[in-house]
Amino acid sequence: MEEGYRDRTAFIKGAKDIAKEVKRQAGKKVGRGADKMSDEYTKRSYARFEEEDDDEDYPVQAQDGTYYRSNSRANDEEGHSDSTEGHDEDDEIYEGEYQGIPRGETAAKSDAEAQAAGQFRDLAQLEAERRKDQEELAQQYETILQECGHGRFQWSLYFVLGLALMADGVEIFVVGFVLPSAERDMCLSEPNKGMLGLIVYLGMMVGAFVWGGLADRIGRRQTLLISLSINSVFAFFSSFVQGYSSFLFCRLLSGVGIGGSIPIVFSYYSEFLAQEKRGEHLSWLCMFWMFGGIYAAAMAWAIIPHYGWSFQMGSAYQFHSWRVFVLVCAFPAVAAIAALNTMPESPRFYLENGKHDEGWMILKQVHDTNMRAKGYPERVFSVTTIKTVKQMDELVDMGDSAAWHQKWRMKLSNLFHQVWSNFLTIFNPEFRRTTYMMMAVWFSMSFSYYGLTVWFPDMIKYLQKEEYAARTKVFIKEKVEHVTFNFTLENQVHRNGEFFNNKFLNLKMKSMVFEDSMFEECYFEDITSSNTFFRNCTFISTLFYNTDLFKFRLVNSKLINSTFLHNKEGCLLDFSDDNNAYMIYFVSFLGTLAVLPGNIVSALLMDKIGRLRMLAGSSVISCVSCFFLSFGNSESAMIALLCLFGGISIASWNALDVLTVELYPSDKRCTAFGFLNALCKLAAVLGISIFQSFVGITKAVPILFASGALAAGSFLALKLPETRGMVLQ
């Protein structure tokens, strides 16, 4: 028996040595996860030995609750008991030093394999426990929301988050509205104009991915506040910067900020809604995106054409009316920040992260606010305990001695790995099929919708230019001498003309083109021009006084003994586009207003017919409506078709937003929504680029692309699982 006891003692000592090495290999200071892993390893080793040696004495429990062995030789030769065997002063874990135990190559390999297997088993067990906790929490949380009811709190949050969604809608339209004015104010070339039009989508693409991932780690409310603040700051700066590069940079970062609005807002609001209210009220929330488009169109209509609102400080700094419009468009984001500070964090986020008390307090606030508003202030919140999700222990602790920059670098690195790991989980086998299907539906919807909605105004502009060009007057080889021009010159082309001793005084030139003409001893004074160019012309002894006819307007022209005095440098606003600007703002206003019926219908029917039927049905009808575009050969017909398409397609967007919220669990909801929304913006960039290239060439190709994408999206949508009637995962 003595020999058996010594074998047991040696085995236990070896097992505890291995456990001690596991702790030391975990890092400077190990967390609870590593402690648990090593303790479990010791227990399993001890149990295994006990099973193999049934003849030995078993532990007996004393009256004080401790355990002792019945064997008389409970202590070894050095006086150590079994309870302390293998533990000595070397058990202390030193910070910053790896202290491995020298072993043979075979023994070390076996220990590493055993350690990895034990760790994997512990992680798998912990993940299984987390899933069980999440399922229990989902059921209990739905019951709690039923008790809290739907009332004043949800409606207050509805308007607050609506402002954030409205800011996203404004951001989409800002650059398109200011582009006609900004391109002349900054002397933009065609490639630069194209980049300015797409930069906001690129920024929103990055922002949706980044802020969506962060919202699942640091909270919905906090992340939304940060993203809206970035949008507000850089939208403000973009209204004052003068250079094209700085304006482009500010609009890019403004787009990055507002990119987090859509994925966070829908996830945030859904976690305060009970199952029977979720589809309807998320659809009502979508209306604020329409309000953003209406606000942007109305402000552009009211502000941009008023060029008298501008001021300048010399020739270096100019602040035109379109910059006032950019400044006004930042107001919804600023208002959303102010209002969001009065709202709490999502209680579901707190409970998913093990913060029971914080989540319970917010749910009690929701309950009490709604009950007081309904006239039941005496009704008590009956919930006392809420299930929280078991957390994965963090194995990183920098200690007090680390410098602040090291701590922050470590925290940021850890946060990045958490966000990236959470993103990768939406491609796990559990979610892989759903994610790929949703990617296809989001891409097809965005490609067709954004491509067509940008193509419509461009087609209207093209039709307007064709109509305007048809009225152009052409003069060839004319000779004009000793004539004073003091009236507006508009929409004319002069080729091979000769102008001798003529005066052009205090007039406007709109869409004037002079080609291969000669100006001798002429005098230009107080000239304001727009879309006016002198190509291959010759100026001899000619004086330009206080005009904007500088080198940008004189293309391949020769200047002989000619003088420029008090010239207006820079690209000035194009006054000839006043009527066109009003038309574009009016068309955008009607297009956004036309989605109101679709919003109302989708909100009322979302919980009655289901998400999939709403998504697929709306996509099919939108696909059919695309074919009517081939019959739009006038401005009025194009406007009517734009309104029809927008009113129909909005129902599919609402259903897609609700479906995305409900298909993913709470700890991955914002991450998945942000990724899909980023893919949406990428598809928008591709759709806009492709569709714009066919403006004035053919209508068949854009219509074919849009119809095919919508048909594919409606077919794939039917393959997704229906989420109506399900509790929020």
Secondary structure, DSSP 8 states (H G I E B T S, - for coil): -HHHHHHHHHHHHHHHHHHHHHHHHT-SS--HHHHHHHHHHHHHHHHHHHHH-TTS--EEE-TTS-EEESSS--B-TTS-BGGGTT--GGGS--TT--------HHHHHHHHHHHHHHHHHHHHHHHHHHHHHHHHHHHHHHHHHHHH-SSHHHHHHHHHHHHHHHHHHHHHHHHHHHHHHHHHHTT--HHHHHHHHHHHHHHHHHHHHHHHHHHHHH-HHHHHHHHHHHHHHHHHHHTT--SHHHHHHHHHHHHHHHTTHHHHHHHHHHTTS-HHHHHHHHHHHTHHHHHHHHHHHHHHHHHTT-GGG-EEETTTEEE-HHHHHHHHTTHHHHHHHHHHTTS---HHHHHHTT-HHHHHHHHHHHHHHHHHHTT-TT---------------------SSS-HHHHHHHHHHHHHHHHHHHHHHTTSTTTHHHHHHHHHHHHHHHHHHHHHHHHHHHHHHHHHHHHHHHT-EEEES-EEES-EE-S-EEEEEEES-EEES-EEEEEEEEEEEEES-EEES-EEEEEEEES-EEES-EEES-EEEEES-STTTEES-EEES-EEES---S----GGGHHHHHHHHHHHHHHHHTHHHHHHHHHHHHHHH-HHHHHHHHHHHHHHHHGGGGG--SHHHHHHHHHHHHHHHHHHHHHHHHHHHHHS-HHHHHHHHHHHHHHHHHHHHHHHHHHHTTTTT-SHHHHHHHHHHHHHHHHHHTTS---TT----
